[in-house]
Amino acid sequence: MNNAITPQTIQDYLKGRLTGPEQARVQEYLATHMEDPEVQKLLDSWFDDCRQESDASGREALRATRERLGISRKPVRLTGWLVAAAVVLLMALPFTFRAGYNTHPETAPVAWNEVTVPIAETREVTLPDGTVLTLNAGSRVTWPDSFQADKREIFLDGEVLAQVAKNPEKPFIIHSGDIKVSVYGTIFDFKSYRDASVVEVMLREGSVGLDVPAGEGRREVRLTPGDVIQYNREGGDVTLSRVSPEDFKTFADDRSFSFINIPLKDIAANLERSFGTPIVIADERIANQRFLAFFTNGESLDTILKLLARNGNLRISRSGSMVYLHRK
């Protein structure tokens, strides 16, 4: 990264604090580095700073939320109660900021929009091209108010059921950290929370390509309808499963849950976000225990946990609003 362009420089630019020459310098940098992971991190940091400035009293809760979204990935989940404290701040979205993509004065700046979904809720967003995104609890999506001429790019942390508008001339790309999904007009479920060890794509209709790290390079896996691709962030493994697209259900189908060889720590995080109940794995030895389970009849949290405990030799306890999972 250019040493002259610092996080503070970009923040000052986004807030309109720079002089004309300084703005042009930052615009030129962003025009050629918008896809750099470092730049994406800077913008992500700016989002968080905006939330902090909106309510100074919520800084500690937001700090915990950011840790939950990827800075900390400990198997034992002790931050659930802090997330609820941040929901009031997160519900103020969507908001917009301005960022220049090139230095041509006749080109209007691009407005970026962001929606963050509170715990235990879902949201539906329609993008400028007609693409419809249904977002699961705890998800965040960022998109421009108009797409570039050659591609459509958005940024996601969380889970989305996407119905992408077809446009062969303009590929649709979802960025989620170091993961990229290229879409070619389709309906699919994409789950990529920063604190989850497993990234998952289930293709219902059309065609997508999942691009993931592979050693020192990258690897793209193309999916056909019925494919479920899982990428393990911790080990780098890619696993392919087959399901019936008609029978496979997700959170968008009356809050259904499909866990295909998913570790308990990811399941606990998923249920915690969906039901708004803090779930703590009290013994690290069970955090990576994997489950194959489907819940498609509107089961309650208690019912789901009891069935998982029965099949996984787990023990459940409660203390106030907290749920604890123990090794039996």
C-alpha positions as CSV (number, residue, x, y, z in Angstrom):
1,M,0.0,0.0,0.0
2,N,1.2,3.5,-0.8
3,N,2.6,4.8,2.5
4,A,1.1,8.2,1.9
5,I,-2.4,6.8,1.9
6,T,-3.3,5.9,5.5
7,P,-6.6,4.8,7.1
8,Q,-7.0,8.3,8.4
9,T,-6.4,9.8,4.9
10,I,-9.2,7.7,3.5
11,Q,-11.6,8.5,6.3
12,D,-10.9,12.2,5.9
13,Y,-11.6,11.9,2.2
14,L,-14.9,10.1,2.8
15,K,-15.9,12.7,5.2
16,G,-15.1,15.6,2.8
17,R,-12.2,17.0,4.9
18,L,-9.5,17.0,2.2
19,T,-8.5,19.8,-0.2
20,G,-9.0,19.4,-3.9
21,P,-5.5,18.0,-4.7
22,E,-5.7,15.7,-1.7
23,Q,-9.0,14.4,-2.9
24,A,-7.7,13.8,-6.3
25,R,-4.7,11.8,-4.9
26,V,-7.0,9.5,-2.9
27,Q,-9.4,9.1,-5.8
28,E,-6.5,8.0,-8.0
29,Y,-5.4,5.5,-5.4
30,L,-8.9,4.1,-5.0
31,A,-9.5,3.9,-8.7
32,T,-6.6,1.4,-9.1
33,H,-6.8,-0.4,-5.7
34,M,-10.5,-0.9,-5.0
35,E,-10.1,-4.7,-5.2
36,D,-7.1,-4.8,-2.9
37,P,-7.9,-6.7,0.4
38,E,-6.1,-3.8,2.3
39,V,-8.4,-1.2,0.7
40,Q,-11.5,-3.3,1.5
41,K,-10.3,-3.6,5.1
42,L,-9.9,0.2,5.3
43,L,-13.5,0.7,4.1
44,D,-14.7,-1.9,6.5
45,S,-12.9,0.0,9.3
46,W,-14.5,3.2,8.2
47,F,-18.0,1.6,8.4
48,D,-17.2,0.6,12.0
49,D,-15.9,4.0,12.9
50,C,-19.1,5.6,11.5
51,R,-21.1,3.4,13.8
52,Q,-19.0,4.3,16.8
53,E,-19.4,8.0,16.1
54,S,-23.1,7.7,15.9
55,D,-23.3,6.8,19.6
56,A,-20.2,7.0,21.7
57,S,-21.9,5.0,24.5
58,G,-22.1,1.9,22.2
59,R,-18.4,1.7,21.4
60,E,-17.7,-1.2,23.7
61,A,-20.7,-3.2,22.3
62,L,-19.5,-2.5,18.8
63,R,-16.0,-3.5,19.6
64,A,-17.4,-6.9,20.8
65,T,-19.5,-7.1,17.7
66,R,-16.5,-6.6,15.4
67,E,-14.6,-9.3,17.3
68,R,-17.6,-11.6,16.8
69,L,-17.5,-10.9,13.0
70,G,-14.0,-12.2,12.5
71,I,-11.2,-10.7,14.6
72,S,-11.7,-13.4,17.3
73,R,-12.5,-17.0,16.3
74,K,-12.3,-18.8,19.6
75,P,-14.4,-22.0,19.7
76,V,-16.0,-21.1,23.1
77,R,-18.6,-18.5,22.4
78,L,-18.9,-16.0,25.2
79,T,-19.8,-12.8,23.3
80,G,-23.4,-13.4,22.5
81,W,-24.9,-11.2,25.2
82,L,-22.8,-8.3,23.9
83,V,-24.2,-8.5,20.4
84,A,-27.7,-7.7,21.7
85,A,-26.4,-4.5,23.1
86,A,-25.2,-3.4,19.7
87,V,-28.5,-4.1,17.8
88,V,-30.0,-0.7,18.5
89,L,-27.0,0.9,16.8
90,L,-27.1,-1.5,13.8
91,M,-30.8,-1.0,13.1
92,A,-30.1,2.6,12.0
93,L,-28.9,1.3,8.6
94,P,-29.0,1.5,5.6
95,F,-26.7,4.5,5.2
96,T,-24.7,5.9,2.2
97,F,-21.2,7.2,1.7
98,R,-19.5,8.7,-1.3
99,A,-16.3,7.3,-2.8
100,G,-14.7,8.4,-6.1
101,Y,-13.7,5.6,-8.5
102,N,-11.7,7.7,-11.0
103,T,-10.2,11.1,-11.4
104,H,-12.3,12.3,-14.4
105,P,-14.2,15.4,-13.2
106,E,-17.2,14.6,-15.4
107,T,-17.8,11.2,-13.7
108,A,-20.1,11.4,-10.7
109,P,-19.0,9.7,-7.5
110,V,-20.4,6.3,-6.6
111,A,-22.8,6.0,-3.6
112,W,-22.3,2.9,-1.6
113,N,-25.2,1.5,0.5
114,E,-25.0,-0.9,3.4
115,V,-27.6,-2.9,5.4
116,T,-26.8,-4.8,8.6
117,V,-29.5,-7.3,9.8
118,P,-30.1,-7.4,13.5
119,I,-30.0,-10.6,15.4
120,A,-33.1,-12.8,15.1
121,E,-34.3,-10.9,12.0
122,T,-34.1,-11.2,8.3
123,R,-34.1,-8.5,5.5
124,E,-34.8,-8.3,1.8
125,V,-32.9,-6.0,-0.4
126,T,-33.4,-5.2,-4.1
127,L,-30.3,-4.1,-5.9
128,P,-30.2,-1.6,-8.8
129,D,-30.2,-4.4,-11.5
130,G,-33.3,-6.1,-10.0
131,T,-31.3,-8.7,-8.0
132,V,-33.2,-9.7,-4.8
133,L,-31.2,-10.6,-1.7
134,T,-32.8,-12.2,1.3
135,L,-30.4,-11.7,4.2
136,N,-30.2,-13.9,7.3
137,A,-29.7,-12.6,10.9
138,G,-26.3,-10.9,11.6
139,S,-25.6,-10.4,7.9
140,R,-24.1,-7.3,6.3
141,V,-24.2,-6.4,2.7
142,T,-22.6,-3.4,0.8
143,W,-23.5,-2.4,-2.7
144,P,-23.2,0.6,-5.1
145,D,-26.2,2.6,-6.2
146,S,-25.2,1.9,-9.8
147,F,-23.0,-0.9,-11.1
148,Q,-20.0,-0.4,-13.4
149,A,-20.2,-1.0,-17.1
150,D,-18.5,-4.4,-17.1
151,K,-19.5,-6.0,-13.8
152,R,-21.7,-6.0,-10.7
153,E,-19.9,-6.3,-7.4
154,I,-21.2,-6.4,-3.8
155,F,-19.6,-7.2,-0.5
156,L,-21.1,-9.7,2.0
157,D,-20.5,-10.9,5.5
158,G,-23.2,-13.4,6.5
159,E,-25.8,-15.5,4.7
160,V,-27.9,-14.6,1.7
161,L,-30.4,-16.3,-0.6
162,A,-29.8,-14.5,-3.9
163,Q,-32.0,-14.3,-6.9
164,V,-29.6,-12.7,-9.4
165,A,-30.9,-10.8,-12.4
166,K,-29.6,-12.3,-15.6
167,N,-27.1,-10.2,-17.6
168,P,-24.5,-12.2,-19.5
169,E,-22.6,-9.0,-20.4
170,K,-22.2,-8.0,-16.7
171,P,-21.1,-10.8,-14.3
172,F,-22.4,-10.6,-10.7
173,I,-19.6,-11.0,-8.1
174,I,-20.0,-11.4,-4.3
175,H,-16.9,-10.7,-2.2
176,S,-16.7,-12.1,1.3
177,G,-13.2,-11.6,2.8
178,D,-10.9,-13.8,0.7
179,I,-13.9,-15.7,-0.8
180,K,-15.4,-14.7,-4.2
181,V,-18.6,-16.1,-5.8
182,S,-19.1,-15.4,-9.5
183,V,-22.7,-15.6,-10.6
184,Y,-24.2,-16.2,-14.0
185,G,-27.9,-15.5,-13.5
186,T,-29.2,-17.9,-10.8
187,I,-30.8,-18.6,-7.4
188,F,-28.5,-19.8,-4.7
189,D,-27.8,-19.7,-1.0
190,F,-24.4,-18.4,0.1
191,K,-23.2,-18.6,3.7
192,S,-20.0,-16.9,4.7
193,Y,-19.9,-15.4,8.2
194,R,-16.5,-14.2,9.2
195,D,-16.6,-16.2,12.5
196,A,-17.6,-19.4,10.8
197,S,-15.1,-22.1,9.9
198,V,-17.2,-23.4,6.9
199,V,-18.2,-21.3,3.9
200,E,-21.1,-22.9,2.0
201,V,-22.8,-22.4,-1.4
202,M,-26.0,-24.3,-2.4
203,L,-27.1,-23.8,-6.0
204,R,-30.8,-24.1,-6.7
205,E,-30.9,-22.8,-10.3
206,G,-28.4,-21.6,-12.9
207,S,-24.6,-21.5,-12.5
208,V,-22.1,-20.1,-10.0
209,G,-18.4,-20.4,-9.4
210,L,-16.8,-20.4,-5.9
211,D,-13.3,-18.9,-5.9
212,V,-11.3,-19.8,-2.8
213,P,-7.6,-19.7,-1.7
214,A,-5.6,-22.7,-2.7
215,G,-2.0,-22.8,-1.4
216,E,-0.3,-19.7,-2.8
217,G,-2.9,-19.3,-5.6
218,R,-6.7,-19.5,-6.1
219,R,-9.1,-22.2,-7.1
220,E,-12.6,-21.8,-8.7
221,V,-15.2,-24.6,-8.4
222,R,-18.2,-24.4,-10.8
223,L,-21.5,-25.6,-9.4
224,T,-24.5,-27.1,-11.2
225,P,-28.1,-27.1,-9.6
226,G,-28.2,-29.3,-6.6
227,D,-24.5,-28.9,-5.7
228,V,-23.5,-27.9,-2.2
229,I,-19.9,-26.7,-2.0
230,Q,-18.3,-26.3,1.4
231,Y,-14.9,-24.6,1.9
232,N,-13.2,-25.2,5.3
233,R,-11.3,-22.0,6.2
234,E,-9.2,-23.8,8.8
235,G,-8.0,-26.6,6.6
236,G,-8.5,-25.3,3.1
237,D,-10.5,-28.4,2.1
238,V,-13.3,-28.2,-0.5
239,T,-16.2,-30.7,-0.3
240,L,-18.9,-31.3,-2.8
241,S,-22.3,-32.8,-1.8
242,R,-25.5,-33.3,-3.8
243,V,-29.1,-32.5,-2.7
244,S,-32.4,-32.1,-4.3
245,P,-32.9,-28.4,-5.1
246,E,-36.6,-28.8,-4.6
247,D,-36.2,-30.3,-1.1
248,F,-33.3,-28.2,0.2
249,K,-34.5,-25.5,2.5
250,T,-32.7,-22.5,4.0
251,F,-33.4,-19.7,6.5
252,A,-35.6,-18.0,3.9
253,D,-38.0,-21.0,3.9
254,D,-39.9,-20.4,7.2
255,R,-36.5,-20.3,9.1
256,S,-35.4,-23.8,8.1
257,F,-31.9,-25.1,9.0
258,S,-29.8,-27.4,6.9
259,F,-26.5,-28.6,8.5
260,I,-24.5,-30.8,6.2
261,N,-21.4,-32.0,8.0
262,I,-21.2,-28.7,10.0
263,P,-19.1,-28.3,13.2
264,L,-21.0,-27.6,16.4
265,K,-19.4,-24.2,16.9
266,D,-20.8,-23.0,13.5
267,I,-24.2,-24.5,14.3
268,A,-24.3,-22.8,17.7
269,A,-23.4,-19.4,16.1
270,N,-26.1,-19.9,13.5
271,L,-28.8,-20.7,16.0
272,E,-27.7,-17.9,18.2
273,R,-28.1,-15.4,15.4
274,S,-31.4,-16.8,14.3
275,F,-33.1,-17.1,17.7
276,G,-31.3,-14.3,19.5
277,T,-30.4,-16.6,22.4
278,P,-26.7,-16.7,23.5
279,I,-25.3,-20.2,23.2
280,V,-22.0,-21.1,24.8
281,I,-19.9,-24.2,24.1
282,A,-18.6,-25.0,27.5
283,D,-16.1,-27.6,26.4
284,E,-13.7,-27.0,23.5
285,R,-13.5,-30.7,22.9
286,I,-17.0,-30.7,21.3
287,A,-16.7,-27.5,19.3
288,N,-15.6,-29.3,16.2
289,Q,-18.0,-32.2,16.5
290,R,-19.8,-32.4,13.1
291,F,-23.5,-32.9,12.4
292,L,-25.8,-33.8,9.5
293,A,-29.2,-32.4,10.4
294,F,-32.2,-30.8,8.8
295,F,-34.9,-28.8,10.6
296,T,-37.7,-27.8,8.1
297,N,-40.9,-27.7,10.2
298,G,-40.4,-24.6,12.2
299,E,-38.8,-26.3,15.2
300,S,-38.1,-24.3,18.3
301,L,-34.6,-23.7,19.6
302,D,-35.2,-26.1,22.4
303,T,-36.3,-28.8,20.1
304,I,-33.3,-28.4,17.8
305,L,-30.9,-28.4,20.7
306,K,-32.5,-31.5,22.2
307,L,-32.2,-33.4,19.0
308,L,-28.6,-32.3,18.5
309,A,-27.8,-33.3,22.0
310,R,-29.3,-36.7,21.6
311,N,-27.4,-37.5,18.4
312,G,-24.1,-35.9,19.6
313,N,-24.0,-37.1,23.2
314,L,-24.2,-33.6,24.4
315,R,-25.7,-32.1,27.6
316,I,-27.7,-28.8,27.7
317,S,-27.9,-26.5,30.7
318,R,-29.3,-23.0,31.1
319,S,-28.4,-20.0,33.3
320,G,-30.8,-17.1,32.9
321,S,-31.0,-16.4,29.2
322,M,-27.8,-18.3,28.4
323,V,-27.7,-21.8,26.9
324,Y,-24.6,-24.0,27.6
325,L,-23.6,-27.0,25.6
326,H,-21.4,-29.6,27.5
327,R,-19.7,-32.8,26.7
328,K,-21.7,-35.7,28.2
